[in-house]
């Protein structure tokens, strides 16, 4: 099974709750006058859902922050 790359392809994978089962990039491309709508590798950021091309660091020309070790030890439940 391939991962959908556009909203139309992903629409077939919606769940029964009526909400889409995918996220799409919500980066506005003013030159093209439309949203990106890429669904591959989309992650949630403060600015909204973004594909790897439109993450805050990618737009500023910086490398992505590598994933950390996880939940800090001092935050473990007692």
C-alpha positions as CSV (number, residue, x, y, z in Angstrom):
1,X,0.0,0.0,0.0
2,X,1.4,3.4,-0.9
3,X,1.1,6.5,1.2
4,X,-1.2,9.2,-0.4
5,X,0.6,12.3,-1.6
6,X,-2.3,14.6,-2.3
7,X,-5.5,15.4,-0.5
8,X,-7.6,13.7,-3.2
9,X,-5.7,10.4,-2.8
10,X,-5.9,10.6,1.0
11,X,-9.7,11.3,1.0
12,X,-10.2,7.6,0.3
13,X,-8.7,6.9,3.8
14,X,-11.0,8.9,5.9
15,X,-12.4,7.3,9.0
16,X,-16.1,6.8,10.0
17,X,-16.2,9.9,12.3
18,X,-16.2,12.2,9.4
19,X,-12.7,13.6,10.2
20,X,-9.9,12.9,7.8
21,X,-7.4,10.2,8.8
22,X,-4.5,12.3,7.4
23,X,-2.9,15.6,7.9
24,X,-2.0,18.0,5.1
25,X,0.5,20.8,5.0
26,X,-1.2,24.1,5.7
27,X,1.7,26.3,4.4
28,X,0.3,29.1,2.2
29,X,2.2,29.7,-1.0
30,X,1.4,33.2,-2.0
31,X,3.1,33.0,-5.4
32,X,0.8,30.1,-6.4
33,X,-2.2,31.4,-4.4
34,X,-2.9,28.0,-2.7
35,X,-1.9,25.8,0.3
36,X,0.8,23.2,-0.1
37,X,-1.6,20.2,0.8
38,X,1.2,17.7,0.9
39,X,0.4,14.7,3.2
40,X,3.7,12.8,3.3
41,X,5.7,13.3,6.5
42,X,3.4,16.0,7.9
43,X,4.0,16.9,11.5
44,X,2.2,19.3,13.9
45,X,3.9,22.6,14.8
46,X,2.8,25.8,16.6
47,X,2.2,27.4,13.2
48,X,0.1,24.4,12.0
49,X,0.6,21.1,10.2
50,X,3.7,21.3,8.0
51,X,5.4,18.9,5.5
52,X,9.2,18.5,5.7
53,X,9.7,21.2,3.1
54,X,7.8,23.8,5.0
55,X,8.8,23.2,8.7
56,X,9.9,26.4,10.5
57,X,13.6,25.4,10.3
58,X,13.4,24.5,6.6
59,X,11.9,27.8,5.7
60,X,14.8,29.5,7.5
61,X,17.4,27.3,5.9
62,X,18.4,25.6,9.1
63,X,18.7,21.8,9.7
64,X,16.0,20.0,11.6
65,X,16.5,19.4,15.3
66,X,17.3,15.7,15.8
67,X,14.9,13.8,18.1
68,X,15.9,13.8,21.7
69,X,16.2,10.9,24.2
70,X,12.5,11.2,25.2
71,X,10.7,12.3,28.3
72,X,13.1,13.8,30.8
73,X,13.9,11.6,33.8
74,X,13.0,14.3,36.4
75,X,9.4,14.3,34.9
76,X,8.7,10.6,35.6
77,X,5.6,9.9,37.6
78,X,6.3,9.1,41.2
